[in-house]
Amino acid sequence: MASPAHAFPLHGPSLRGARRPRVAIVGRTDSGKHSIFRAAASTSTRHERLAGIGPAYEECQVEVGIDQISLVALPAVDGLHDLDADACVTLKYLLWGDRWPAIAGHEAHQPASAFVAPDVLLMVIDATALERDLELALELMQLGRPMVFALNRMDEARGRRRFINVRALSARLGAPVVPTVAHMGIGLADLFTIVVRTAREAKHAHAHPPAQPPSAHIEAQLRPIADIARQPEVAAAFAVPESLLTQQLAENDGYFAQELRAHFPDHYAALLAARAAADAALPRPLAEEIHADRHHRAALLVEAVTRPGQEGEQPRWQRWADDLFLHPRWGFAGTLAIFALVLFFVFEVSAFLDALTVARLIEWAEPWQPTDVVGVVARAVLEGFIGLAGIVIPYMIPLVLLLVWLEESGIMHRVAFVVDRGFHRLGLHGGVALPFLMGLGCNVPALAATAAVTHGRDRTVASLLITFLPCSARSAIILAVGGKYLGGFGVFALFMLAPVVVSLVGKLLKRRYPETTPGMIQEIPAYAVPSLRALLSNTWARSRDIVTIVLPLLVAGSVVLALMGHVGMDAWINFALTPVTGWWLGLPVVLGVPILFGVLRKELSLLMVFHALGTQELAGVLDTTQIATFLVFLTFYVPCVSTFAMMLKLLGRRDALYSVVLSIGVALAVAAVVRWPLELAAWAL
């Protein structure tokens, strides 16, 4: 089933591969930059230490529409006016990447790995501490890099009745400012879209915000120091913007001043003389005046763009809804509520529709047991159509309709954001959460839903894992047989096997399909009331292929198996499957045919088990170990022909056949793991 088409405007060649820009997230401690990186990060990130010392940075690839970026989260920087060792290393990487200039060639700790200098700086500003962070912004603007500002924690600023004019702030900084609530994912899609646009513009022009000059009285005192910074030999040796070097030499006795002293002692003597002259001319020492002036300019900027009030405030119900679905502490409550709603559809609504429609069709067709070839084929075709109805009516229509409603209303995007980090453990993104839940009802609509929210490697891995979820048919068998012969604890253990198996298989698939999937920005759209037309049209678009994809295989498989039974191949089938049923699983050989016919519909397996054993009282012919082994194998081996048909459509022949081999292998392995300890325990007793 094809994914819905998305249109992305083209503003030039796509930024991928060698064109992929490097974006560095910078900011103070606890500004929210870690939340932004985590929200965008791929399922695996690279951790490295800057020059082999100091705190580590993280890096990953992120998809933004059809473009990609290399996103780097650098260690926190609280300011450049008083550089400690860690902040100094970070500043070097912002300026030079791994190509350090002549002044740094003698240092003991050199770049330990490839690190290209960033193309764009993404600075995170805390809206609740605006003045403090704007001081850092004024310093970082001297680096001469294109910049985008994320104005984070806007929800908390509104809660304190503080309104920030984002457009005015952007105009005064000379760079884009995007309001965000990082821990809820709000505004991040817009933020990274603007980051990519800034990176593209930087390829053709100087898009960096201009360094804002200090006050006039300080600027006059800085001119002699600026003359030193612009000396050709000094400028070439340091390879940094003149304004930054001037500020560092004027107010900082650390790295830059010490390197000037080591490499250019004459210029260092001139620097000391210029500083002394400035100290004598100003009310306070030059370094203090520069710092106070920067603080004053940041305060004036805050005063110009903020005011108390409630402008731009969200309606109260939206704030409550976001707290329910997105809050980092209790946001899982909303997610659990949505999961409960899906499970209600799976076990109540779908079960009711199944009993109302498909169960009656099966009961109606049951008396017809033809003995001639034509009748057997006709009965098999009828069973194929009944099987299709058993998928479409109880599961496909209500579950896909529910999924579309959740998407159109904006709720599904919030659920995906909340569970994203958990699914990263499987090498997937949070968008597959609801398709996984739908798989508890029926794997076919779950696979169809997966096609709508994933692509590439994610689609393959998610589709393969969904087949290991116990659908309602398999769950019904576990509840009916397990509840009767294994008790409540046995049923619970069987159901708990599913997440364990999915987790282990997920780790296996991460090796077969390496984690090359870039990170994705989970868009958080505005809430909306879905229109009936949109619901019906999107539901039909995701369901219509079921007739052309599943029905032919379902009917063909039904006919083939019916003819095999009609010509008396049961004994041959049981004999051929003896290594599986008798030797490996320890089951009666006559259960080979029921296991094989289970690929049509799992309930059919149970009916055929009763027929093959000649009784509906399994305890008389099977012991507890055999019942548990049979249920485990039935739970994890090939779900059904319908699921295989969808896999064939979504993944192609190779991966669809791999899914069959994988499910059979996993089912045999898990069944053996269950069987052998139970047999040993029974033998010991």
Long-range contacts (C-beta under 8 A, 24 or more apart in sequence): 1-447, 1-448, 1-451, 1-452, 1-542, 1-545, 1-549, 1-646, 1-649, 1-650, 2-451, 3-451, 3-452, 3-453, 3-455, 4-452, 4-538, 4-541, 8-65, 8-66, 10-66, 11-197, 11-200, 12-200, 14-66, 14-67, 15-67, 15-68, 15-69, 15-196, 15-199, 15-200, 16-66, 16-67, 16-68, 17-68, 20-61, 20-67, 20-68, 20-69, 20-70, 21-69, 21-70, 21-119, 21-120, 21-196, 21-199, 21-200, 21-202, 22-69, 22-70, 22-72, 22-116, 22-117, 22-118, 22-119, 22-120, 23-69, 23-70, 23-71, 23-72, 23-118, 23-119, 23-120, 23-121, 23-122, 23-195, 23-199, 24-72, 24-73, 24-74, 24-94, 24-118, 24-120, 24-121, 24-122, 25-71, 25-72, 25-73, 25-74, 25-122, 25-123, 25-124, 26-74, 26-77, 26-90, 26-94, 26-121, 26-122, 26-123, 26-124, 26-140, 27-76, 27-77, 27-123, 27-124, 27-125, 27-126, 27-133, 27-136, 28-76, 28-77, 28-78, 28-126, 28-129, 28-132, 28-133, 28-136, 29-76, 29-78, 30-126, 31-76, 31-124, 31-125, 31-126, 31-129, 31-133, 31-152, 32-124, 32-126, 32-150, 32-152, 32-153, 32-180, 32-182, 32-183, 33-73, 33-76, 33-124, 33-150, 34-73, 35-152, 35-182, 35-183, 36-122, 36-124, 36-150, 36-152, 36-180, 36-182, 36-188, 36-191, 37-71, 37-73, 38-421, 39-182, 39-185, 39-188, 39-417, 39-420, 39-521, 39-522, 40-71, 40-188, 40-192, 40-519, 40-520, 40-521, 41-71, 41-519, 42-515, 42-517, 42-518, 42-519, 42-520, 43-424, 43-427, 43-428, 43-429, 43-515, 43-517, 43-519, 44-427, 44-515, 48-112, 48-113, 48-115, 49-112, 50-74, 50-75, 50-89, 50-90, 50-92, 50-93, 50-111, 50-112, 50-115, 51-89, 51-92, 51-109, 51-110, 51-111, 51-112, 52-109, 52-112, 53-85, 53-89, 53-109, 54-85, 54-86, 54-89, 54-90, 55-86, 57-93, 60-518, 60-519, 61-518, 61-519, 62-192, 62-518, 62-519, 62-520, 62-521, 63-518, 63-519, 63-520, 63-521, 64-192, 64-193, 64-195, 64-196, 64-521, 65-193, 65-196, 67-196, 68-518, 69-192, 69-195, 69-196, 69-199, 71-519, 72-118, 77-136, 78-136, 79-135, 79-136, 79-139, 80-136, 80-139, 80-140, 80-142, 80-247, 80-248, 80-252, 81-139, 81-247, 81-251, 81-252, 81-287, 81-290, 81-291, 81-294, 82-252, 82-254, 83-252, 83-254, 83-255, 88-254, 88-255, 93-117, 94-118, 94-121, 94-143, 94-145, 95-143, 95-239, 95-240, 96-239, 101-237, 101-238, 101-239, 102-236, 102-237, 102-263, 103-237, 103-238, 103-259, 103-262, 103-263, 104-259, 118-145, 119-145, 119-146, 119-199, 119-202, 120-145, 120-146, 120-147, 120-148, 120-195, 120-198, 120-199, 120-202, 121-145, 121-146, 121-147, 121-148, 122-147, 122-148, 122-149, 122-150, 122-191, 122-195, 123-147, 123-148, 123-149, 123-150, 124-149, 124-150, 124-152, 124-182, 125-149, 125-150, 125-151, 125-152, 125-177, 126-152, 126-153, 127-151, 127-152, 127-153, 127-154, 127-156, 127-157, 127-162, 127-164, 127-179, 128-153, 128-156, 128-157, 128-160, 128-162, 130-157, 130-164, 130-302, 130-306, 131-295, 131-298, 131-299, 131-302, 132-298, 134-298, 134-301, 134-302, 135-294, 135-295, 135-298, 137-173, 137-298, 138-212, 138-294, 138-297, 138-298, 139-247, 139-294, 141-173, 141-174, 141-175, 141-208, 141-209, 141-210, 141-211, 141-212, 142-211, 142-241, 142-243, 142-244, 142-247, 143-208, 143-241, 143-244, 144-208, 144-211, 144-241, 144-244, 145-208, 146-175, 146-198, 146-199, 146-201, 146-202, 146-207, 146-208, 147-173, 147-175, 147-198, 147-208, 147-209, 148-175, 148-176, 148-177, 148-178, 148-191, 148-194, 148-195, 148-198, 149-173, 149-175, 149-176, 149-177, 149-178, 150-178, 150-180, 150-182, 150-187, 150-191, 151-177, 151-178, 151-179, 151-180, 152-180, 152-181, 152-182, 153-181, 153-182, 154-179, 154-180, 154-181, 154-186, 154-187, 155-181, 155-184, 155-186, 155-319, 155-322, 158-310, 158-312, 158-313, 158-314, 161-308, 161-309, 161-310, 162-306, 162-308, 163-306, 163-307, 163-308, 163-309, 163-310, 163-311, 163-312, 164-305, 164-306, 165-305, 165-306, 165-307, 168-304, 168-305, 169-301, 169-305, 172-301, 172-304, 172-305, 173-209, 174-209, 174-210, 175-208, 175-209, 181-322, 181-326, 183-326, 183-327, 183-328, 184-322, 184-326, 184-327, 184-328, 184-331, 184-417, 184-524, 185-326, 185-414, 185-417, 185-522, 185-524, 186-322, 186-326, 186-524, 187-524, 188-521, 188-522, 188-523, 188-524, 189-521, 189-522, 189-523, 189-524, 192-521, 211-241, 211-243, 211-244, 212-297, 213-243, 214-290, 214-293, 214-294, 214-297, 215-293, 215-296, 215-297, 217-282, 218-282, 218-286, 218-289, 218-290, 218-293, 221-277, 221-278, 221-281, 221-282, 221-286, 221-289, 222-246, 222-247, 222-250, 222-278, 224-270, 224-273, 224-274, 224-277, 224-278, 225-249, 225-250, 225-271, 225-274, 225-275, 225-278, 228-260, 228-267, 228-270, 228-271, 228-274, 231-267, 233-264, 234-260, 234-264, 234-267, 237-263, 237-264, 247-290, 250-275, 250-278, 250-286, 250-287, 250-290, 251-286, 251-287, 251-290, 251-291, 252-287, 318-527, 321-527, 322-414, 325-411, 325-414, 325-415, 325-418, 326-414, 326-417, 326-418, 326-524, 331-414, 331-418, 332-418, 334-414, 334-415, 334-418, 335-415, 335-418, 335-419, 335-433, 338-406, 338-411, 338-412, 338-415, 338-434, 339-433, 339-437, 341-402, 342-399, 342-402, 342-434, 342-437, 342-438, 342-440, 342-441, 343-437, 343-440, 345-398, 345-399, 345-402, 345-441, 346-395, 346-399, 346-437, 346-438, 346-440, 346-441, 346-472, 347-441, 347-472, 349-398, 350-394, 350-395, 350-398, 350-399, 350-441, 350-442, 350-472, 351-394, 351-472, 353-393, 353-394, 353-398, 354-390, 354-393, 354-394, 354-472, 357-389, 357-393, 357-394, 358-386, 358-389, 358-390, 358-393, 358-394, 361-386, 361-389, 362-386, 373-563, 373-566, 376-562, 376-563, 376-566, 377-559, 377-562, 377-563, 379-562, 380-555, 380-558, 380-559, 380-561, 380-562, 380-563, 381-555, 381-558, 381-559, 383-558, 383-562, 383-600, 384-551, 384-554, 384-555, 384-556, 384-557, 384-558, 384-559, 385-551, 385-555, 387-554, 387-558, 387-600, 387-601, 387-642, 388-546, 388-547, 388-550, 388-551, 388-554, 388-642, 390-601, 391-442, 391-444, 391-445, 391-546, 391-550, 391-642, 392-543, 392-546, 394-441, 394-442, 395-441, 395-442, 395-444, 395-445, 395-472, 396-442, 396-444, 396-445, 396-448, 396-543, 396-546, 397-539, 397-543, 399-438, 399-441, 399-442, 399-445, 399-446, 399-449, 400-445, 400-448, 400-449, 400-539, 400-542, 400-543, 401-535, 401-539, 403-434, 403-435, 403-438, 403-449, 403-452, 404-530, 404-534, 404-535, 404-538, 404-539, 404-542, 405-530, 405-535, 406-434, 407-538, 408-528, 408-530, 408-531, 408-534, 408-535, 408-538, 409-527, 409-528, 409-529, 409-530, 410-524, 410-525, 410-526, 410-527, 410-528, 411-527, 413-522, 413-523, 413-524, 413-525, 414-524, 416-453, 416-522, 417-522, 417-524, 420-522, 425-503, 425-506, 426-461, 426-465, 426-502, 426-503, 426-506, 426-510, 427-461, 427-506, 427-509, 427-510, 427-513, 427-515, 427-517, 428-454, 428-458, 428-461, 428-462, 428-465, 428-506, 429-454, 429-458, 429-517, 429-520, 429-522, 430-522, 431-520, 431-522, 432-458, 432-462, 435-462, 435-466, 436-462, 436-465, 436-466, 436-469, 439-466, 439-469, 439-471, 440-469, 440-470, 440-471, 440-472, 440-475, 441-471, 441-472, 442-471, 442-472, 442-473, 443-467, 443-469, 443-471, 443-639, 443-640, 443-642, 443-643, 443-646, 444-546, 444-550, 444-642, 444-643, 444-646, 445-543, 447-643, 447-646, 447-647, 447-650, 448-542, 448-543, 448-545, 448-546, 448-646, 449-542, 450-650, 451-650, 452-542, 456-517, 457-513, 457-516, 457-517, 458-517, 459-650, 459-651, 460-513, 460-651, 460-655, 461-506, 461-509, 461-510, 461-513, 463-647, 463-650, 463-651, 463-655, 463-659, 464-505, 464-509, 464-655, 464-658, 464-659, 464-662, 465-502, 465-505, 465-506, 465-509, 467-638, 467-639, 467-643, 467-647, 467-659, 467-663, 468-498, 468-501, 468-502, 468-505, 468-636, 468-663, 468-666, 469-498, 469-502, 470-495, 470-498, 470-635, 471-602, 471-639, 473-601, 473-602, 473-603, 473-640, 474-602, 474-634, 474-635, 474-639, 476-602, 476-603, 477-602, 477-603, 477-605, 477-606, 477-631, 477-634, 478-631, 478-635, 480-606, 481-606, 481-618, 481-627, 481-631, 482-627, 482-628, 482-631, 485-618, 485-619, 485-624, 485-627, 486-624, 486-627, 486-628, 486-631, 490-628, 494-628, 494-631, 494-632, 494-635, 497-632, 497-635, 497-670, 497-674, 498-635, 501-636, 501-666, 501-670, 505-662, 505-666, 545-649, 549-645, 549-646, 549-648, 549-649, 550-641, 550-642, 550-645, 550-646, 552-645, 553-641, 553-642, 553-644, 553-645, 553-648, 554-600, 554-641, 554-642, 554-645, 557-599, 557-600, 557-641, 558-600, 561-596, 561-597, 561-600, 565-593, 580-668, 584-668, 584-671, 584-672, 585-629, 585-630, 585-633, 585-668, 585-671, 585-672, 585-675, 586-625, 586-626, 586-629, 586-675, 586-679, 587-622, 587-626, 587-629, 587-630, 588-612, 588-613, 588-621, 588-622, 588-626, 591-630, 595-633, 595-634, 595-637, 598-634, 598-637, 598-638, 598-640, 599-638, 599-640, 599-641, 599-644, 600-640, 600-641, 601-640, 602-634, 602-639, 602-640, 605-634, 623-682, 624-678, 624-682, 625-675, 625-678, 625-679, 625-682, 628-674, 628-675, 628-678, 629-671, 629-674, 629-675, 629-678, 632-667, 632-670, 632-671, 632-674, 633-667, 633-668, 633-670, 633-671, 635-667, 636-663, 636-666, 636-667, 636-670, 636-671, 637-663, 637-664, 637-666, 637-667, 637-668, 638-663, 638-664, 639-663
